[in-house]
Amino acid sequence: VRLLTPATETYHSGDVDLYAEATDNVEIVSFRFEYSPQYQSAWVLIGEDVSPMTIQAGGRWSGRSVWGTDALAEGAYDVRVTTVDYGGNTNSLTNVLRVDRTAPPVPDSLLVENPMSGNRLNLSWDPVLDGALSEYRVYRSETSGQDYVLIASTAGQQYSDTTVDNDKTYYYVVTAVDEAGN
């Protein structure tokens, strides 16, 4: 086995698409996907792809499965793919994937400044402390508390909204999103 995705030490929730590649000089006949809570050997079958696809003449195959994580506790899991070739030989590769359904905290101290340069508002906020933080999403509305529309995604703690009209009032909400999409 030469590849298993998603990459090790990544965060996930919901259904996770698993993909593996392997090489063999004759034929790979199956990809078996399993998981176990990290540091345990209680392997549970996720799925088995018994119709792997040839992705390169001369011995490269791929297999897929979907890992449903909704019923699992949050935490680290070993995800293993084992290939079986035409002669019954096996080979395995294991990645650590983290199940995470907890949203990061809401960013504090949203500040909106008008630089008086016309058609522009500058937003800033305090950073969120979350090891799996992926991005911040900035939403805007012309009505307080409703009808917010996503206007930007950013990795930093600031954003300049250059799509505003000088004669309108705007309301903003900023959320933090982690690698698992929470």
C-alpha positions, 0 to 999 in steps of 0.5 A: 500500500502506497497511499491512504487518504485522508492524511494522518492526524486530520480532523473529520466528522460525518461521512469520511471518504477513504481512498487507497492506492497500492502496487502489485506486479500481478493484481490487487483483488481487494482493499479492506478498510477498518478502524479501531480506537487509537492504541487498541486492536479492536478492529471494526470493518468499515468496508471492502472494495472487491472491485479495485480500479486499475489506475496505471498499466503495470500494476497500480490499483485504487480502492475506496470506502466511506467511513460513517463517524456519526455514532463514534465518540470524539477522539483519535482512531487508527484507520487501516487499509489492507490489500490482498493481491492475486496470490493472497499476499497482504499489505497494510497502511494505517493513518490516525484520523480524529473524529471531531464534532465540537465547534470552535468557540465564537470569536470575541471582540468583533470590532468594525471600523470605518476608515472614512475612505469610502465604501469600506469597513474594516473588521477585526476580532480576537483569535480563537484558540483551537488546535484544529482551526481552519478558517473564519467566516464573515457574514453580513446583513442589513437587518440585525439578527437575521438574513446573514449572508457569507461574504468571506472566508479568511485565515486571519483575524481581520477582513476589509469589506469593500462591497458596502454602500456609504449610506447603509447600516450593516451587521456582521457575524464572524464564526470560526470553523475547524478542520472537521467543518464544525 
